[in-house]
Amino acid sequence: MRKAVGGKVLVFLVMVMACALGAASQTTAPLARGSDGKTNDEPNRGNLIWANDFRERIPNEWVFKQSKGPGTDESRKGMCITSHHRGEDDGNWASPYGFVNLAADSVIEVRATVSTNNRKAFATPTWMLVYDNISASGQEGQNEYGGEVFFLDNEGGANSPIPGVGRSEFTAFLMPIAMQAPQFASAKSGFFSPPLDWRNDMRVMFRVLSLPAYESAKVMDPATVCLDKLEIYRHSLKDMVVDEVVYSVDRFADANSTATTNAWALEVSGQEATATFNADGSVTIAPAKDWNDGTNVMFRPGDTVTNLSGVGDTACNNDNWPIPWVANATYYIEFTASAPSEAAELDAPDVIRVGADTLTSELVCDHFAVPNTPDLSGGRFNEKSPRGLSTPRLGEPQKYACFFHTGSVTKSRIPGAARWRPRFDILTSHDLNPVGRATNTAGITVHSVMVKKVHFGK
C-alpha cells in the first residue's frame, strides 16, 4: 500500500456490479441530445452528442442512489451530493443505461463543470466520473466494461473544484479497454454483432464518496460537490493524432533483480501471485495456486521502493512514476497481452484493468474489462461458452488501451512529485464469474506497454 500523501492515500476501488446474462426486456433508448436538441462538430472535440446544465434542469431519467452512509441528495441546488463525514459516505447520480450508444472505434470525451462549497484544501470529498455497461436494475447491458476517473483534493488541491485553489473544468476519456481486440470488435461475432449490439451501450455516473479510514481526520467538515454542467463528445480512434511517444517498454525486466529503466514489479494483496519474466521480454502473471476472491494484483513500473515523505527522493521515485506530469495533456496508454495457453482462454481472471495514477494520488483512472459476454458460436449468442469477448487469446498479442487526461500539475512541495505512471491490474470477484467457476487458475502474458501524447483532430 502506498504511504499517505498530504493526508490521503489512494484507494483502488472497483465499481463493478453483478452480471445479468439474461436477455433484456427492451431495446436501449435513442441517443440523448443537448437541451437545445442540436449537435455540432468542434475542432479537436469530436461530435457533441449530449449537453446539459444541471443547475437549470436535472433530466428525469437521471437517478440518485445512496450506496453507503449519510451522503445526501442535494438536487434542490442542482446535481449535488453532500458528504457529512459521519462515516463512509457514498452516493451517485446515474444516467439511464444506453445514455451513450457504443460504436466501433469510438472514444467518448466527457467535459464536466464541477463546484463545491468547500474552501479548504484537503477537505473536498473524493469525487469521480464513472461509466459502465449495465443498467441499475441489472436487466440491460452486459457489465463487460467500465471504469472510474478519480479527482482527489490532495497536495494543495490543484485538481479540486475549490474556487481560487483548483479548477472548475474537468476532462475524462472513456473507452472499453478491449475495443481493439479482434474478438471484441468483430461486427460478425463480437460486441458489435446484431445479437449483442443493443447490449453494448454505456451508462455514466457522477459519484461522491468519503472514506474516513483513508482520509485525514483533521478535515471532516461537511461539504457538497456539484456537477453543474456536462458535455459528451464522440471521437474516432482513426482521428487520434500522436504528438509523441513518451514511454515505451517491449522487454520487461524484473525490478527485483535489475535497476534498468524497463524494470517492472508486482504489488499484490490477497492470494499470492507470480511474475515470470520470459526470454522474449514478456511477463506472465499467474496465481501461485488459484485466484482467490478479493485478490488485487498491480503490475507497474519500478522497484516499488518509494519515498513519499515531505523531503522526497527524486531518484527513488522516478523509476516508479516514470512520466513527467504536463498540464492539460491527453495520453493514450496501450498494453498488449495474450493468453499464455489455450486453457488460459477458458479460465481467465475475473477482471482485467488498465489505468494510470499520479505520484500524489490526485488523478487516477481505472478502466476495466470483465469477460461477462461469452463468445458467439455458430452466429448466435451462446451463454454457455466460457471464453469472454474481453479475454486475451493465445497467439498474437492484443491491445488493451485507455486514455488519461492530466488536468492541473500538482502543487505538492515534494521534490519531483509531478510524475505519473501506467498500470496493468488483475482483480478477482467471483460474483462476476459468468460460468460459475469456484476459482480461476490461469494467468495473462503482458508483452508491451506504450504511452503516447495525443490529440484528436481531422
N, C-alpha and C positions, 0 to 999 in steps of 0.2 A: 504494500500500500504506500502510496506517495505521502511524504511528510506534509504537514499543514503549510499552507502558503497564505499569509495575510489573514488568518482566522478561519479559513475554509479549506477543505480538501475535496478533491474530485470524487464524486460518487458515480461509478459507471452503472447507470440504471438501464434496464432493458424493458421497454414498454412494448411487450408482445402479448397478444391475447389468445385465448383458446381458439383452435381452428374449428370452423363449421364446414365440413366437407359436403354436406347435403346440398342439393340444388336450391338456389334462392327462389323466392316466391314471385319475384317480379324483376323486370329489367331495370338498369340504372336510369337515373333521372337525366334529362338533357343537360349539356354543359351550361353552367351558370355564366351569366354575363354581368357586366358592371351595372350600377344603378341607373346609368343613362342608356342602357341597352346597346351600347356601342362596343366595338373592338377596334383596335388600331395597331399599327406596326411602327415601333420606335427603334432607331438605330441602337444596336447592342442590347436591346431589351426584348427582342423577340416579339411575339404577338401577345397583346394584352387580352387575356381571356376572362378575367374577373377583377372587379374593384369595388370596394365599399368603404364608407366612412361610418364606423360603428358608433360614433358619437351622435350621429343623426338617426341611424336605424340599425337594429340587430335583426337580420333575416330570421323569420320564424323557424326555419329548418335548422338553425344552429341551436345546440342544446348544451346546457351547463350540467356538469356532473361533479359532485364532491366525492372523491375517492377515499379520502382519509382525513381525519382531524376536523377542526373547526373552520377551515378555509371557506369563505362565503362568497356567494354570487353578488356582485355589485352592479347588476345590469341597469339600475336606475341612473348610473353615471356613464354607462357605455358598456363595452365588453371588458369588464374589470373583475379582478379577483383579489380579495383581501386575505392576507395571512396574519393570524392573530398571535402566532408564535407561542401557542399554549400546548404544543405537541407537534406531531407530524401532520402538517397541512398539505393537502394535495387536491387541487381542483383543476378542471379544464373546461373550455368551451370547444365543442367539436362540430365540424360541418357534417352534413349527411354523407353517407357513402356515395361515391360517384361524383363528388364535388369537382374532381378533375378527371376527365376521361384520359386514360393512359393511351399513348400512341407509340408505335415503334420508333426508337431512336430519339424520343423526346426527353428534354430536360426541363424541369419546372423551376422557375425562379420566383421566389417569394420575397416581396419587399414589404416590411412591416414598420408602421409608425407606432412607437410604444412610449408610454409615460408612466410616472409614478408620483405619489405624494411624499415619498421618502426623500430626505435631503441630506442624509449622511452616508458617506461611502462605507461599504461593507454591510449595510443594513437592508439592502433590497433583497426580497425573496428571490430565489432562483426561478427563472422563467425560461421557457423553451418553445420552439416550434416543432411540432410532431406531425408525422404523416404515417399512414398505414393503409392496408389493403383489406379492411374488414369493416362491417357496419357495427354500430353499438349493440345491436341485437345478436350479432354473430351469424345472421342468416344471409348476408350478402358479402361477396368477396371471398378471398381465399387465405388472407393473412400470409401471403407469400413474400411480402417485402414491407419495408418501412424504415423509420429512423427518427432520430431526435437531434436537434441542434440547440445546444445549451448556451445561455448567456449568463455569466456569473459576475456578481459585483465583488470582484477580488482586486487586490493590489492597487487601490486608488480609484477604482470604479470607471476606468476608461470605456468599458463595454457595458456599463449600466445605463439605464434610462434617466438617471438623475440630472435635472436641469443644471447646466453650467459645469457639470463634472464629467458626464459621459456623452451619450449621443441619443438621438430620438429615432434615427432611421437604421434599420437592421435588414440584412440580406442573407438568404439561405438558398441553396440549390438542392433540389430533390430529384432522385432518380433511383429506380431499382438497381441494386449493385450488379445483378446478373443480366442486365439489359442486353449486353453484347455477347452473352453466351449463346451459341447456336441453338441449343435445345430450348432455351427460353424465348429467343427472338423469332423462332420459326413461325411463319404465317400458316403453315400447314398442320403442324403438330405441337407448337409451343403456346405461349401465353397469349398470342395474338391470333390464334386459330379460332374459327367460328364457335366451337363449343365452349371456349374459355374467354373470348374477347369481352363479354359482358361481366366477367368475374374478375377482371384485372385492374379495376379503377381505384382511385385514391380518395382517401379522407384526410382532412387537415385539422390540426388542433392547436390551440393556444393553451399552454399549461403553466401553472404557477405552483411551486411547492416550497416548503420549508422543512428541513430535516435537522432538528436541533443537535442530534448526535454528530453532525458533520459541519455545524456552523458555530461561530463564536458565540459564547454565552453572553457576551457583552452587548450584543446588538439585537435584542429580542423584542424591539418595539413593533407594534402592528404596522403594516404597510400594505398599500394597494398598488397593483400593477395593472395597467390597462392596455389592451390592443386597440388603438384608436383608428387606424386605417390599415387596409390590406390590399395589395395588388399582386395578381398572379400572372406571370408571363410564361409563354411556352417557347423554348428554343429547340433546335435540332442539333444533334451531335455533329451533323455534317457541316454546320455553320460555326463550329468551335475553331478558333484560331489560336495556335500555340505561339506564345511570345518567347518562351524559353523553357528548357528543361532545367529544373533547379535541384533535382535529386534523382539518382538512379542507382539501383543495385541489381545485377543479374547473376551474381555469385555471392551468396550469403556466407559469412564466416561466423564461427562460434565465438560469441563475446566472452565466453569463459576461458578461451584459450588464445585469443588474439586481441590486439588493440587497433586493428585496421579500421578504416572508415566504413567498410561494409559489414562490420560486426553487428549482429542482432542477437536478441536473447528472449527467453520466455519469462513471463510473470504469471504465476498460477495460483488460483485459490480453489479449494475443493480437491477433487481427485487428482493425483499426480499425473503429469503429462511429460512426454519426452520429445525432444527435438533431435532428429537425426540429420546431420549435415552431409548431404550426398556428394559424390565425386563430381557431379555435373554442376554443383553450386546451388542446387535446390535444397529445400529443407522439408522433411516430412514430420508433421506434428501429429502425434498419436497419443492415446491414453496409455498409461502404464499397464492397465488391465482393461477397463472399460470406462466410458464417461458416466460418472455418477450425476444424478440430478443436482443442479446448482453449481456445477464446475464452470469456472471462467478462466480462459487462457488468453493472454495477450502476447502477441509476437510483435516486438518493437525494436527500434534501433538502440544500439549502445549496450553497455555492460550492466545496466540497472543500478550502478553505484552513482548516487546523486548527492548534491549538497544544496538544499533549498533554504538554508539559514539566511539571515539578513546580510551576512558577509558575502555569500555567494562564492561560487567556484567555477569560473567560466570553463576551464579545461576539463573539469569533472563532468559538467553538464552538457557540453556541446555535442558529445557523441550520442547522447540520449535524445536530444532535441536538435537535430542537425540542420534545420532550415531556418534562416533568418526571417523574422516577422516583419513583413512590409504591410503598411496600412491599405485597406480597401482593395485588396487583390483577390482574385479568384484562382483557385488551383484545382487541377484535375489529378486525382490520385488513382493510379491503376496498379493493381496486383494481378499477377497471373497465377493460376492454380490448377491442379488436376487431381484426380483420384489416384492414389498410389497402387491400386489394384482393382480388378473388376468387382471383387467383393465389396470394396470401399464405396463403389457407386450405390450399392444397395443398403449400406449401413453407415451413412454419413452422419456427422454431428447434427444436433438439432438446429443450431443457429450459426451462421457464418456472418461476420460483421467486419466492415472496413470503416476507417474513420481517421480522425486527427484530433489532437489536443495541443494547447499551448502549455509552455512550462509553468505558467502561473495559474492554470486551470480557469482562465477567463472565458475561453471559447473552446467548445467541444462539439464535434459532430460524430454521431454513431449511426451507420446505415447498415441494416441487416437484411439477410435473406433467410427464409425458413422454407425447407423443402416440403411444403404442405400440399403442393399441387402435383399429383403423380403424372407420369408420362402419359401421353396419348398412345393408345395401342390399337392398331387397325383403324385409325381415323376416328376413334371415338374416345370419350373421357373414360378412363379406366381407374377407378378409385382403389383398386387392389394392387396396382403397380407400386413397388417400394422405391422406385427411382424418381426423385423430385426434379422438377424443371430447373431449380436453382442449384442442384447438386453438381459438383465438378465431375467430369467424365475422365475415364482412363485415356491416355494418349496426349494429343495436342493440348498444351495449357490454354485455359480460357480466361477471359478478362473479368475481373470483379472490381468495379470502379465507383467512385463517388466524387463529389466536389466539396471544397472547403473555402469559405469566404472569410477574410481575416479581420474585418472590422477595424477598430482602432488599436494602435500599438499600445501595449501595456504602459502604465505609469509606475511600474514597480521600480524600486531603488536597488533591487538585487542586481549586481553586475551581470550582464549577459542574459538577462531574463527574457528578452524579446526574441524567443525562438519557439518553434513548434515541430511536431513530428507526425508521420503517418503511422497507422497501426492496422494489424490484421488480428481479429479475435475469433475465438471459438467458444460458444456457450452451450450449455445443456439445459433443457427444460422438457421433461418427459411429457408434460401436459400438451406439448405442441407436436408430439410424435404422431404422424398420420397413420402409421400402421401398427401402433400399439406395442412397440418393442420395449422390453424391460430395460435394456441397456443399449448403448452404442459402442461398438468396438473398433470402428475404422477411423483412420486419420485423413489428413489432407496434405498434399505436397504443394508448397509455395515456391514458385520458380523465380519471380522477379517483382520489383516494385519500381515505379517511375512516377515522379511528381512534376507536372508541367504548369507553369503560369499561363493562364489562358484568358481569352475574352470571346464573346460571341459577336459576330458581325457578318455582313454579306458582301 
